[in-house]
Amino acid sequence: MKNKDAVIRHLKRQLVLARRSGSRQNDGPKTSPLAPKGGFPDIPEVLGVTFSAVAAEVRYRGRPDVMLASLVKGTSIAGVFTRSATRAAPVLDCQEKLSSDSDRTAGAAIIVNAGNANAFTGDNGRNSVTRICSAVAMELGLPETRVFSASTGVIGEVLPDSRITDRIAELAEGLAADRIAEAAGAIRTTDTFSKGAFASAEVGGKKVTVAGIAKGSGMIAPDMATMLVYIFTDASVDQAFLQSCLNDLNNRTFNAITVDSDTSTSDTLMVAATGKAGNSTITSRDTAGAHAFEAALGRVMKDLAHQVVRDGEGATKFVEITVTGAIDTTDAKRAALAIGNSPLVKTAIAGEDPNWGRIVMAVGKSGARADRDRISIRFGDVLVAETGWVAPGYNEEDGARYMRRQEIVISVDLGMGDASFTAWTCDLTHGYIQINADYRS
């Protein structure tokens, strides 16, 4: 019997190894069923910015994994970053550079690698950032203070930065205005599709374009921005106003999504405005066209944030959670994210089970001020519960039928005030466990 058990254990282990080997040899994970149907959008060129990408084999083989964006002189740059106590060396470097970025007479550059996060690597991490930024600065003729880097991937492994610096000349030579799609593909880790979005607006009689790319699939929970996001516009925007817009819009987009409640060490969101559209510089919301620009930037940010959720690891359902009737926005957000982060809620959604009791549980634990007898819950248009009990006309089959949808709206009214907040999440499936169990295999 002992020999038989040993054979069974051996066979099981061989099956696991075979599956992992197969997953490494295939072309990558199957595209999320929630991915945009049209694929990567046909993004128009943004005046004043060029892109390139190469396969440097930082970790991955046979696919681009480093991207470079080059920006013209006069470009304003704003950013928000993770507040994690263990944030990566590139994040710390970008924060320091942006805090003292007053000289925009020079151009700028952004370089990003996938596969290695360059996080929790001590002096090695800082030295890697210096070598990479110095190489880009020398190749493009920029001050090193205007080169911003980011890394995403495995934490705690020293970045083989020579694989990147050896390809800087090739990256510079390949810069072109129409290579944003390649840049988007190069920053992916477990992403199943490249993420891009764009919008246009009329600002002061000039047409301006806003275009962005993002990566993110797992380790997604809002604590500033979330993941890596780079947005470019040819509008002329004062840096202080650009930063103000970014902070405000971020709270309603990237800070309103969650996949698994985990915040990355590398979260970075940057916006660069080249000024090449020719509009009068936007310095405040009183400037002509300011509201149109902010709306366009907001559309791009919301689109990219939703794409990250749609590519949540193992996700099969896109979920919008709106909490109304809160005392203030803080409480509304607490309740919405408590629902969106609850494994019990997310697994019920995966199983298409209209288990509204788990919504009640999540609201109760959130810390938001609530009264059991004032709460109402809806799944789409289906009134599920009200006044502290199941709604008199609720039919379980109606709830179950609604939960079979690929896109789900959960609405909760706390009945306490007038404040509201909307968050977005996805379901939690066996696929999430498989992806993360095999992440470093």
LOVEXZA-224101 format. One record per residue (C-alpha): residue number from 0; y, x negated, z negated. Coordinates in Angstrom, 2 decimals, padded with zeros to 5 digits. Example, Ala and Ser with C-alpha at 12.3 -4.5 7.8 and 13.67 -1.06 7.14 Angstrom:
BEGIN
+-------+---------+---------+---------+
! rovex !       y !       x !       z !
+-------+---------+---------+---------+
!     0 ! -004.50 ! -012.30 ! -007.80 !
!     1 ! -001.06 ! -013.67 ! -007.14 !
+-------+---------+---------+---------+
//
This chain:
BEGIN
+-------+---------+---------+---------+
! rovex !       y !       x !       z !
+-------+---------+---------+---------+
!     0 !  000.00 !  000.00 !  000.00 !
!     1 !  002.40 ! -002.85 ! -000.84 !
!     2 !  001.76 ! -004.44 !  002.56 !
!     3 !  002.38 ! -001.11 !  004.27 !
!     4 !  005.69 ! -000.69 !  002.41 !
!     5 !  006.71 ! -004.20 !  003.39 !
!     6 !  005.96 ! -003.49 !  007.05 !
!     7 !  008.01 ! -000.28 !  006.91 !
!     8 !  010.95 ! -002.12 !  005.33 !
!     9 !  010.68 ! -004.83 !  007.99 !
!    10 !  010.66 ! -002.28 !  010.82 !
!    11 !  013.65 ! -000.47 !  009.37 !
!    12 !  015.54 ! -003.73 !  009.10 !
!    13 !  014.70 ! -004.62 !  012.71 !
!    14 !  015.91 ! -001.20 !  013.84 !
!    15 !  019.25 ! -001.72 !  012.06 !
!    16 !  019.64 ! -005.17 !  013.63 !
!    17 !  018.78 ! -003.82 !  017.06 !
!    18 !  021.37 ! -001.06 !  016.74 !
!    19 !  024.02 ! -003.52 !  015.64 !
!    20 !  023.16 ! -005.92 !  018.43 !
!    21 !  023.37 ! -003.11 !  020.94 !
!    22 !  026.75 ! -002.01 !  019.62 !
!    23 !  028.04 ! -005.56 !  020.11 !
!    24 !  026.73 ! -005.81 !  023.65 !
!    25 !  028.06 ! -002.54 !  025.02 !
!    26 !  031.52 ! -002.00 !  026.46 !
!    27 !  032.89 ! -000.61 !  023.22 !
!    28 !  032.87 !  002.63 !  021.26 !
!    29 !  032.76 !  005.95 !  023.01 !
!    30 !  036.24 !  007.37 !  023.59 !
!    31 !  037.30 !  009.86 !  020.94 !
!    32 !  036.80 !  013.51 !  021.98 !
!    33 !  040.36 !  014.08 !  020.79 !
!    34 !  041.90 !  011.49 !  023.13 !
!    35 !  044.71 !  012.65 !  025.45 !
!    36 !  043.05 !  014.17 !  028.52 !
!    37 !  045.27 !  012.34 !  030.99 !
!    38 !  044.50 !  008.88 !  029.61 !
!    39 !  047.24 !  006.30 !  029.13 !
!    40 !  050.55 !  007.71 !  030.39 !
!    41 !  052.41 !  006.35 !  033.40 !
!    42 !  055.23 !  004.84 !  031.36 !
!    43 !  058.44 !  004.04 !  033.24 !
!    44 !  059.93 !  000.57 !  032.93 !
!    45 !  062.31 ! -000.05 !  030.06 !
!    46 !  065.21 ! -002.20 !  031.22 !
!    47 !  065.37 ! -005.53 !  029.42 !
!    48 !  061.77 ! -005.87 !  028.24 !
!    49 !  058.70 ! -007.45 !  029.86 !
!    50 !  055.08 ! -007.63 !  028.74 !
!    51 !  051.94 ! -009.69 !  029.20 !
!    52 !  048.44 ! -009.90 !  027.74 !
!    53 !  045.57 ! -012.39 !  027.75 !
!    54 !  042.02 ! -012.68 !  026.47 !
!    55 !  042.28 ! -015.48 !  023.90 !
!    56 !  038.96 ! -014.69 !  022.18 !
!    57 !  040.49 ! -014.62 !  018.70 !
!    58 !  037.47 ! -012.51 !  017.77 !
!    59 !  036.58 ! -010.32 !  020.71 !
!    60 !  034.95 ! -011.47 !  023.93 !
!    61 !  035.74 ! -010.33 !  027.43 !
!    62 !  038.85 ! -008.29 !  026.67 !
!    63 !  042.58 ! -008.96 !  026.19 !
!    64 !  043.40 ! -009.51 !  022.53 !
!    65 !  046.91 ! -011.03 !  022.50 !
!    66 !  050.08 ! -009.41 !  023.84 !
!    67 !  053.61 ! -010.75 !  024.27 !
!    68 !  056.83 ! -008.77 !  024.72 !
!    69 !  060.00 ! -010.57 !  025.78 !
!    70 !  063.42 ! -009.01 !  025.09 !
!    71 !  066.81 ! -009.84 !  026.59 !
!    72 !  069.85 ! -011.21 !  024.80 !
!    73 !  071.71 ! -008.65 !  022.71 !
!    74 !  068.61 ! -006.69 !  021.70 !
!    75 !  068.88 ! -004.86 !  018.35 !
!    76 !  065.67 ! -004.76 !  016.32 !
!    77 !  064.74 ! -002.55 !  013.37 !
!    78 !  061.50 ! -002.38 !  011.43 !
!    79 !  059.57 ! -000.90 !  008.53 !
!    80 !  056.52 ! -002.52 !  006.99 !
!    81 !  053.72 ! -001.95 !  004.54 !
!    82 !  054.59 ! -002.06 !  000.86 !
!    83 !  051.11 ! -003.37 !  000.06 !
!    84 !  051.10 ! -006.09 ! -002.62 !
!    85 !  048.64 ! -008.02 ! -000.42 !
!    86 !  050.56 ! -007.76 !  002.85 !
!    87 !  049.77 ! -010.29 !  005.52 !
!    88 !  051.69 ! -013.47 !  006.33 !
!    89 !  053.14 ! -012.07 !  009.61 !
!    90 !  054.52 ! -009.04 !  007.74 !
!    91 !  056.28 ! -011.24 !  005.20 !
!    92 !  057.67 ! -013.40 !  007.99 !
!    93 !  059.01 ! -010.41 !  009.96 !
!    94 !  060.61 ! -008.92 !  006.86 !
!    95 !  062.39 ! -012.18 !  006.09 !
!    96 !  063.63 ! -012.60 !  009.65 !
!    97 !  064.91 ! -009.03 !  009.98 !
!    98 !  066.74 ! -009.23 !  006.65 !
!    99 !  068.94 ! -012.03 !  008.03 !
!   100 !  068.97 ! -011.11 !  011.74 !
!   101 !  072.69 ! -011.23 !  012.51 !
!   102 !  072.75 ! -013.41 !  015.67 !
!   103 !  071.68 ! -011.35 !  018.67 !
!   104 !  073.24 ! -013.65 !  021.26 !
!   105 !  069.73 ! -014.96 !  021.91 !
!   106 !  066.80 ! -012.99 !  023.27 !
!   107 !  063.77 ! -012.09 !  021.18 !
!   108 !  059.99 ! -011.86 !  021.43 !
!   109 !  057.10 ! -010.04 !  019.77 !
!   110 !  053.59 ! -011.50 !  019.82 !
!   111 !  050.55 ! -009.66 !  018.48 !
!   112 !  046.86 ! -010.55 !  018.19 !
!   113 !  043.85 ! -008.35 !  017.46 !
!   114 !  040.61 ! -009.25 !  015.72 !
!   115 !  041.98 ! -011.22 !  012.78 !
!   116 !  044.59 ! -009.86 !  010.34 !
!   117 !  045.77 ! -013.27 !  009.07 !
!   118 !  045.90 ! -011.60 !  005.66 !
!   119 !  044.86 ! -013.03 !  002.30 !
!   120 !  044.68 ! -016.52 !  003.83 !
!   121 !  047.23 ! -018.33 !  001.63 !
!   122 !  049.06 ! -021.31 !  003.13 !
!   123 !  046.79 ! -021.13 !  006.16 !
!   124 !  048.34 ! -017.78 !  007.04 !
!   125 !  051.92 ! -018.95 !  006.70 !
!   126 !  051.19 ! -022.09 !  008.72 !
!   127 !  049.55 ! -020.05 !  011.48 !
!   128 !  052.61 ! -017.82 !  011.75 !
!   129 !  054.87 ! -020.87 !  011.99 !
!   130 !  052.78 ! -022.50 !  014.71 !
!   131 !  052.55 ! -019.31 !  016.78 !
!   132 !  056.25 ! -018.45 !  016.50 !
!   133 !  057.29 ! -022.04 !  017.21 !
!   134 !  055.15 ! -022.13 !  020.35 !
!   135 !  056.62 ! -018.87 !  021.64 !
!   136 !  060.17 ! -019.97 !  020.79 !
!   137 !  059.74 ! -023.25 !  022.65 !
!   138 !  058.17 ! -021.64 !  025.71 !
!   139 !  060.80 ! -018.88 !  026.02 !
!   140 !  063.81 ! -020.89 !  024.85 !
!   141 !  064.42 ! -018.76 !  021.75 !
!   142 !  065.35 ! -019.56 !  018.17 !
!   143 !  062.24 ! -019.23 !  016.04 !
!   144 !  064.05 ! -016.66 !  013.88 !
!   145 !  063.96 ! -014.27 !  016.85 !
!   146 !  060.19 ! -014.43 !  017.33 !
!   147 !  058.24 ! -011.74 !  015.47 !
!   148 !  054.47 ! -011.85 !  015.12 !
!   149 !  051.74 ! -009.49 !  013.92 !
!   150 !  048.01 ! -009.73 !  013.45 !
!   151 !  045.40 ! -007.01 !  012.98 !
!   152 !  041.69 ! -007.14 !  012.30 !
!   153 !  039.43 ! -008.67 !  009.66 !
!   154 !  041.08 ! -009.62 !  006.35 !
!   155 !  040.42 ! -012.91 !  004.56 !
!   156 !  039.44 ! -015.08 !  007.51 !
!   157 !  041.61 ! -017.99 !  008.66 !
!   158 !  043.26 ! -017.20 !  011.98 !
!   159 !  042.14 ! -019.60 !  014.76 !
!   160 !  045.74 ! -019.78 !  015.95 !
!   161 !  045.11 ! -022.56 !  018.48 !
!   162 !  043.35 ! -019.98 !  020.62 !
!   163 !  046.69 ! -018.16 !  020.76 !
!   164 !  049.06 ! -021.12 !  021.09 !
!   165 !  046.91 ! -022.56 !  023.89 !
!   166 !  047.66 ! -019.41 !  025.91 !
!   167 !  051.41 ! -019.10 !  025.30 !
!   168 !  052.34 ! -020.64 !  028.65 !
!   169 !  050.01 ! -018.22 !  030.43 !
!   170 !  051.49 ! -015.30 !  028.51 !
!   171 !  055.02 ! -016.36 !  029.43 !
!   172 !  054.13 ! -016.80 !  033.09 !
!   173 !  052.57 ! -013.35 !  033.22 !
!   174 !  055.53 ! -011.43 !  031.78 !
!   175 !  056.35 ! -008.35 !  033.86 !
!   176 !  058.11 ! -005.02 !  033.28 !
!   177 !  055.07 ! -002.97 !  034.34 !
!   178 !  052.42 ! -004.45 !  032.02 !
!   179 !  052.94 ! -002.26 !  028.95 !
!   180 !  049.53 ! -000.62 !  029.38 !
!   181 !  047.83 ! -004.03 !  029.20 !
!   182 !  049.86 ! -004.86 !  026.11 !
!   183 !  048.69 ! -001.60 !  024.48 !
!   184 !  045.07 ! -002.46 !  025.24 !
!   185 !  045.37 ! -005.95 !  023.79 !
!   186 !  046.33 ! -004.82 !  020.26 !
!   187 !  043.30 ! -002.51 !  019.75 !
!   188 !  040.62 ! -003.13 !  017.13 !
!   189 !  038.29 ! -000.15 !  016.56 !
!   190 !  040.57 !  002.04 !  018.68 !
!   191 !  038.64 !  003.93 !  021.35 !
!   192 !  041.66 !  004.31 !  023.63 !
!   193 !  045.02 !  002.63 !  024.23 !
!   194 !  047.99 !  004.54 !  022.84 !
!   195 !  051.30 !  004.95 !  024.62 !
!   196 !  054.14 !  007.47 !  024.84 !
!   197 !  057.59 !  007.76 !  026.35 !
!   198 !  060.63 !  010.03 !  026.49 !
!   199 !  064.02 !  009.98 !  028.16 !
!   200 !  067.45 !  011.25 !  027.21 !
!   201 !  071.00 !  011.32 !  028.50 !
!   202 !  073.24 !  009.24 !  026.28 !
!   203 !  076.92 !  009.03 !  027.10 !
!   204 !  076.27 !  009.96 !  030.71 !
!   205 !  073.53 !  007.34 !  031.10 !
!   206 !  069.78 !  007.91 !  031.31 !
!   207 !  067.93 !  005.98 !  028.63 !
!   208 !  064.19 !  005.49 !  028.24 !
!   209 !  062.20 !  005.20 !  025.01 !
!   210 !  058.63 !  003.91 !  025.30 !
!   211 !  056.12 !  002.82 !  022.69 !
!   212 !  052.59 !  001.58 !  022.08 !
!   213 !  050.46 !  001.72 !  018.96 !
!   214 !  047.13 !  000.73 !  017.53 !
!   215 !  045.34 !  002.46 !  014.71 !
!   216 !  042.05 !  004.20 !  014.06 !
!   217 !  040.89 !  003.37 !  010.54 !
!   218 !  042.53 !  002.07 !  007.35 !
!   219 !  045.22 !  004.67 !  007.96 !
!   220 !  047.32 !  006.08 !  005.14 !
!   221 !  051.10 !  006.23 !  005.09 !
!   222 !  052.99 !  003.80 !  002.89 !
!   223 !  055.94 !  002.97 !  005.16 !
!   224 !  054.78 !  003.04 !  008.72 !
!   225 !  051.09 !  002.62 !  009.26 !
!   226 !  049.14 !  000.46 !  011.69 !
!   227 !  050.98 ! -001.52 !  014.38 !
!   228 !  053.61 !  000.30 !  016.43 !
!   229 !  056.12 ! -001.16 !  018.90 !
!   230 !  058.80 !  000.98 !  020.50 !
!   231 !  061.27 ! -000.16 !  023.14 !
!   232 !  064.40 !  001.46 !  024.52 !
!   233 !  067.08 !  000.37 !  026.96 !
!   234 !  069.74 !  002.30 !  025.03 !
!   235 !  072.53 !  000.34 !  023.38 !
!   236 !  072.19 !  001.03 !  019.65 !
!   237 !  073.82 ! -000.67 !  016.70 !
!   238 !  071.16 ! -002.30 !  014.51 !
!   239 !  072.24 ! -000.52 !  011.32 !
!   240 !  072.09 !  002.90 !  012.97 !
!   241 !  068.77 !  002.03 !  014.63 !
!   242 !  067.33 !  001.14 !  011.22 !
!   243 !  068.67 !  004.36 !  009.72 !
!   244 !  067.09 !  006.47 !  012.48 !
!   245 !  063.79 !  004.63 !  012.09 !
!   246 !  063.66 !  005.14 !  008.33 !
!   247 !  064.37 !  008.86 !  008.62 !
!   248 !  062.01 !  009.60 !  011.50 !
!   249 !  059.25 !  007.48 !  010.00 !
!   250 !  059.04 !  009.75 !  006.97 !
!   251 !  058.27 !  012.71 !  009.23 !
!   252 !  055.87 !  010.96 !  011.63 !
!   253 !  053.91 !  007.86 !  010.64 !
!   254 !  054.40 !  008.52 !  006.95 !
!   255 !  052.93 !  011.99 !  007.47 !
!   256 !  049.50 !  010.99 !  008.82 !
!   257 !  046.28 !  009.90 !  007.20 !
!   258 !  042.76 !  009.15 !  008.38 !
!   259 !  041.05 !  007.72 !  005.33 !
!   260 !  043.70 !  007.20 !  002.61 !
!   261 !  043.60 !  003.40 !  002.96 !
!   262 !  046.79 !  001.44 !  003.62 !
!   263 !  046.53 ! -001.70 !  005.75 !
!   264 !  047.81 ! -005.14 !  004.75 !
!   265 !  049.38 ! -005.44 !  008.21 !
!   266 !  051.26 ! -002.17 !  008.78 !
!   267 !  054.24 ! -002.83 !  011.04 !
!   268 !  056.58 ! -000.53 !  012.96 !
!   269 !  059.35 ! -002.11 !  015.04 !
!   270 !  061.91 ! -000.65 !  017.43 !
!   271 !  063.86 ! -002.80 !  019.89 !
!   272 !  066.95 ! -001.60 !  021.77 !
!   273 !  067.93 ! -003.82 !  024.70 !
!   274 !  071.21 ! -002.12 !  025.61 !
!   275 !  070.55 ! -002.39 !  029.34 !
!   276 !  070.97 !  001.33 !  030.08 !
!   277 !  074.73 !  000.85 !  030.03 !
!   278 !  075.69 !  003.54 !  027.52 !
!   279 !  078.42 !  003.05 !  024.97 !
!   280 !  076.82 !  001.59 !  021.86 !
!   281 !  075.57 !  004.23 !  019.44 !
!   282 !  076.94 !  003.34 !  016.01 !
!   283 !  076.57 !  006.63 !  014.12 !
!   284 !  075.48 !  010.22 !  014.54 !
!   285 !  079.03 !  011.01 !  015.62 !
!   286 !  078.66 !  008.83 !  018.73 !
!   287 !  078.19 !  010.76 !  022.00 !
!   288 !  074.50 !  011.08 !  022.77 !
!   289 !  073.32 !  009.95 !  019.33 !
!   290 !  071.40 !  013.14 !  018.64 !
!   291 !  069.76 !  013.05 !  022.07 !
!   292 !  068.65 !  009.45 !  021.50 !
!   293 !  067.32 !  010.19 !  018.02 !
!   294 !  065.39 !  013.21 !  019.33 !
!   295 !  063.79 !  011.11 !  022.09 !
!   296 !  062.83 !  008.40 !  019.61 !
!   297 !  061.38 !  011.06 !  017.32 !
!   298 !  059.25 !  012.53 !  020.12 !
!   299 !  057.75 !  009.14 !  020.90 !
!   300 !  057.04 !  008.38 !  017.25 !
!   301 !  055.42 !  011.78 !  016.65 !
!   302 !  053.31 !  011.46 !  019.80 !
!   303 !  052.03 !  008.02 !  018.81 !
!   304 !  051.37 !  009.13 !  015.22 !
!   305 !  049.28 !  012.04 !  016.49 !
!   306 !  047.35 !  009.74 !  018.83 !
!   307 !  046.39 !  007.54 !  015.88 !
!   308 !  044.96 !  010.57 !  014.07 !
!   309 !  043.18 !  011.71 !  017.24 !
!   310 !  041.51 !  008.30 !  017.35 !
!   311 !  040.53 !  008.39 !  013.68 !
!   312 !  037.23 !  006.60 !  013.26 !
!   313 !  034.47 !  009.10 !  013.97 !
!   314 !  036.93 !  011.99 !  014.24 !
!   315 !  035.95 !  015.22 !  016.01 !
!   316 !  038.77 !  017.49 !  014.80 !
!   317 !  042.56 !  017.14 !  014.69 !
!   318 !  044.02 !  018.86 !  011.63 !
!   319 !  047.60 !  019.95 !  010.93 !
!   320 !  048.41 !  020.76 !  007.31 !
!   321 !  051.65 !  022.58 !  006.52 !
!   322 !  052.69 !  023.24 !  002.95 !
!   323 !  055.56 !  025.66 !  002.38 !
!   324 !  057.09 !  027.31 ! -000.67 !
!   325 !  057.34 !  024.07 ! -002.65 !
!   326 !  060.00 !  023.26 ! -005.25 !
!   327 !  061.07 !  020.24 ! -003.17 !
!   328 !  059.92 !  018.14 ! -000.20 !
!   329 !  058.26 !  015.61 ! -002.50 !
!   330 !  055.98 !  018.28 ! -003.93 !
!   331 !  055.24 !  019.69 ! -000.48 !
!   332 !  054.26 !  016.24 !  000.73 !
!   333 !  052.11 !  015.58 ! -002.34 !
!   334 !  050.14 !  018.76 ! -001.73 !
!   335 !  049.81 !  018.26 !  002.02 !
!   336 !  048.53 !  014.68 !  001.72 !
!   337 !  046.21 !  015.58 ! -001.16 !
!   338 !  044.55 !  018.07 !  001.18 !
!   339 !  044.55 !  015.62 !  004.07 !
!   340 !  043.07 !  012.79 !  002.01 !
!   341 !  040.36 !  014.81 !  000.25 !
!   342 !  036.86 !  013.73 !  001.33 !
!   343 !  035.59 !  017.17 !  000.29 !
!   344 !  038.11 !  018.97 !  002.49 !
!   345 !  037.54 !  016.60 !  005.41 !
!   346 !  033.74 !  016.82 !  005.29 !
!   347 !  033.89 !  020.61 !  005.08 !
!   348 !  036.03 !  020.58 !  008.24 !
!   349 !  033.51 !  018.26 !  009.91 !
!   350 !  030.78 !  020.74 !  009.01 !
!   351 !  032.91 !  023.65 !  010.24 !
!   352 !  032.70 !  025.22 !  006.79 !
!   353 !  035.73 !  027.36 !  005.81 !
!   354 !  035.44 !  026.22 !  002.19 !
!   355 !  038.91 !  027.22 !  001.04 !
!   356 !  038.02 !  026.44 ! -002.56 !
!   357 !  038.37 !  022.76 ! -001.68 !
!   358 !  041.94 !  023.42 ! -000.54 !
!   359 !  042.63 !  024.98 ! -003.94 !
!   360 !  041.10 !  021.93 ! -005.61 !
!   361 !  043.25 !  019.49 ! -003.60 !
!   362 !  046.48 !  021.36 ! -004.36 !
!   363 !  045.59 !  021.45 ! -008.04 !
!   364 !  044.98 !  017.71 ! -008.30 !
!   365 !  048.01 !  016.72 ! -006.18 !
!   366 !  050.59 !  016.75 ! -008.94 !
!   367 !  052.73 !  019.25 ! -007.03 !
!   368 !  054.11 !  022.08 ! -009.14 !
!   369 !  052.06 !  025.16 ! -008.33 !
!   370 !  051.03 !  028.49 ! -009.79 !
!   371 !  047.51 !  029.69 ! -009.08 !
!   372 !  048.63 !  033.30 ! -008.73 !
!   373 !  051.31 !  032.53 ! -006.15 !
!   374 !  049.30 !  030.39 ! -003.72 !
!   375 !  048.26 !  031.69 ! -000.31 !
!   376 !  046.04 !  029.89 !  002.21 !
!   377 !  045.55 !  030.43 !  005.93 !
!   378 !  043.25 !  028.89 !  008.53 !
!   379 !  045.32 !  029.43 !  011.66 !
!   380 !  046.20 !  033.14 !  011.63 !
!   381 !  043.36 !  033.99 !  009.26 !
!   382 !  044.63 !  034.87 !  005.78 !
!   383 !  042.00 !  033.40 !  003.48 !
!   384 !  043.42 !  033.65 ! -000.04 !
!   385 !  046.47 !  035.05 ! -001.81 !
!   386 !  047.74 !  035.83 ! -005.31 !
!   387 !  045.13 !  033.63 ! -006.94 !
!   388 !  042.07 !  035.15 ! -005.25 !
!   389 !  040.35 !  035.64 ! -001.91 !
!   390 !  042.38 !  037.88 !  000.40 !
!   391 !  041.08 !  041.49 !  000.41 !
!   392 !  040.65 !  041.57 !  004.18 !
!   393 !  039.12 !  038.10 !  004.56 !
!   394 !  035.81 !  037.87 !  006.38 !
!   395 !  033.86 !  034.62 !  006.04 !
!   396 !  032.72 !  034.79 !  009.65 !
!   397 !  036.36 !  034.86 !  010.80 !
!   398 !  036.99 !  031.66 !  008.87 !
!   399 !  033.82 !  030.03 !  010.20 !
!   400 !  034.71 !  031.00 !  013.77 !
!   401 !  038.13 !  029.43 !  013.41 !
!   402 !  036.70 !  026.19 !  011.99 !
!   403 !  034.67 !  025.67 !  015.16 !
!   404 !  037.89 !  024.79 !  016.98 !
!   405 !  038.69 !  021.20 !  017.86 !
!   406 !  042.27 !  021.59 !  016.61 !
!   407 !  042.82 !  023.24 !  013.24 !
!   408 !  045.92 !  024.37 !  011.35 !
!   409 !  045.75 !  024.79 !  007.57 !
!   410 !  048.75 !  026.50 !  005.97 !
!   411 !  049.36 !  026.66 !  002.24 !
!   412 !  052.29 !  028.45 !  000.61 !
!   413 !  052.85 !  027.45 ! -003.00 !
!   414 !  055.21 !  030.37 ! -003.67 !
!   415 !  057.50 !  028.22 ! -005.80 !
!   416 !  060.54 !  027.41 ! -003.64 !
!   417 !  061.82 !  026.80 ! -000.12 !
!   418 !  060.72 !  023.22 !  000.67 !
!   419 !  058.02 !  022.35 !  003.21 !
!   420 !  056.18 !  019.38 !  004.72 !
!   421 !  053.68 !  018.93 !  007.54 !
!   422 !  050.99 !  016.25 !  007.59 !
!   423 !  048.25 !  015.46 !  010.08 !
!   424 !  044.72 !  014.23 !  009.54 !
!   425 !  041.20 !  014.40 !  011.00 !
!   426 !  037.75 !  015.27 !  009.75 !
!   427 !  035.38 !  012.82 !  008.05 !
!   428 !  032.04 !  012.40 !  009.82 !
!   429 !  028.94 !  010.21 !  009.82 !
!   430 !  030.66 !  008.26 !  012.60 !
!   431 !  033.27 !  006.93 !  010.17 !
!   432 !  030.54 !  005.50 !  007.94 !
!   433 !  028.69 !  003.91 !  010.85 !
!   434 !  031.82 !  002.27 !  012.29 !
!   435 !  032.87 !  000.77 !  008.97 !
!   436 !  029.38 ! -000.22 !  007.84 !
!   437 !  029.03 ! -002.28 !  011.02 !
!   438 !  032.66 ! -003.48 !  011.25 !
!   439 !  031.95 ! -007.18 !  010.66 !
!   440 !  028.43 ! -007.21 !  012.07 !
+-------+---------+---------+---------+
//
